[in-house]
Amino acid sequence: MHFLQIATGGLTDRIGRRPPVVAGMLLAGAGVLGMVAVDGYLPWAVLAGVSGLWMALLYPNLMTVPGDAATRRGAPRGWASPGCGATLTTLSARS
């Protein structure tokens, strides 16, 4: 399913990030909710695959939003990466 992220990344460059994020969340959530409601492996596997397809709308957008927000505020783009936030959170946590 990762190859679909390339196409959805280009789509969001054309139409904006909000519509794919909202559609991806709603449809992936509906697929997960459906996985709880079905009985049997095959329907569950189909719904898991469908949820994964809609997740391809989310990931390219969710990775770029922190960087866009940081550069608009004047912070270096590298400080907005999830790895940097996780490292700083870990270092600041008390044991």
C-alpha positions as CSV (number, residue, x, y, z in Angstrom):
1,M,0.0,0.0,0.0
2,H,3.0,2.3,0.4
3,F,3.1,3.0,-3.4
4,L,-0.3,4.7,-3.1
5,Q,1.2,7.3,-0.8
6,I,3.1,8.7,-3.8
7,A,-0.1,9.3,-5.7
8,T,-1.9,10.8,-2.7
9,G,1.0,13.1,-2.0
10,G,0.6,14.6,-5.4
11,L,-3.1,14.8,-5.0
12,T,-2.8,16.8,-1.8
13,D,-0.4,19.2,-3.5
14,R,-3.2,20.0,-6.0
15,I,-6.3,20.1,-3.8
16,G,-4.9,20.9,-0.3
17,R,-4.3,18.7,2.7
18,R,-7.5,19.0,4.6
19,P,-9.9,17.1,2.2
20,P,-7.7,14.0,2.0
21,V,-7.0,14.0,5.8
22,V,-10.7,14.2,6.6
23,A,-11.7,11.7,4.0
24,G,-8.9,9.3,5.0
25,M,-9.8,9.5,8.7
26,L,-13.5,9.0,8.2
27,L,-13.1,6.1,5.7
28,A,-10.3,4.4,7.5
29,G,-12.3,4.7,10.8
30,A,-15.3,3.2,9.1
31,G,-13.2,0.3,7.9
32,V,-11.9,-0.3,11.4
33,L,-15.4,-0.1,12.8
34,G,-16.6,-2.5,10.2
35,M,-13.8,-5.0,11.2
36,V,-15.4,-5.1,14.7
37,A,-18.8,-5.8,13.3
38,V,-18.0,-8.6,10.8
39,D,-17.8,-12.3,11.5
40,G,-15.2,-14.3,9.7
41,Y,-11.7,-13.9,8.5
42,L,-12.3,-13.0,4.8
43,P,-14.6,-10.0,5.5
44,W,-12.2,-8.8,8.2
45,A,-9.2,-9.1,5.8
46,V,-11.1,-7.1,3.1
47,L,-12.0,-4.4,5.5
48,A,-8.4,-4.3,6.8
49,G,-7.2,-3.8,3.3
50,V,-9.7,-1.1,2.6
51,S,-8.7,0.7,5.8
52,G,-5.1,0.5,4.6
53,L,-5.9,2.1,1.3
54,W,-7.6,5.0,3.0
55,M,-4.6,5.4,5.4
56,A,-2.5,6.2,2.3
57,L,-4.4,9.5,2.2
58,L,-3.3,10.3,5.7
59,Y,0.4,9.5,6.0
60,P,1.9,11.9,3.4
61,N,-0.1,14.7,4.9
62,L,0.6,14.0,8.5
63,M,4.3,13.9,7.9
64,T,4.4,17.3,6.3
65,V,2.2,19.3,8.6
66,P,4.7,19.8,11.4
67,G,7.4,20.9,9.0
68,D,5.0,23.4,7.3
69,A,3.9,24.8,10.7
70,A,7.5,25.1,11.9
71,T,8.7,27.0,8.9
72,R,5.8,29.4,9.0
73,R,6.8,30.3,12.5
74,G,10.5,30.7,11.6
75,A,11.8,27.5,13.2
76,P,14.2,25.3,11.3
77,R,12.4,22.5,9.5
78,G,14.4,19.8,11.2
79,W,13.1,20.8,14.6
80,A,9.6,19.8,13.5
81,S,10.4,16.2,12.7
82,P,8.7,13.6,14.9
83,G,12.1,12.1,15.8
84,C,13.3,15.3,17.3
85,G,10.1,15.7,19.3
86,A,10.3,12.1,20.6
87,T,13.9,12.6,21.6
88,L,13.2,15.9,23.4
89,T,10.3,14.3,25.2
90,T,12.4,11.3,26.3
91,L,15.2,13.5,27.5
92,S,12.8,15.8,29.5
93,A,10.9,12.9,31.1
94,R,11.6,12.1,34.7
95,S,12.2,8.6,35.7
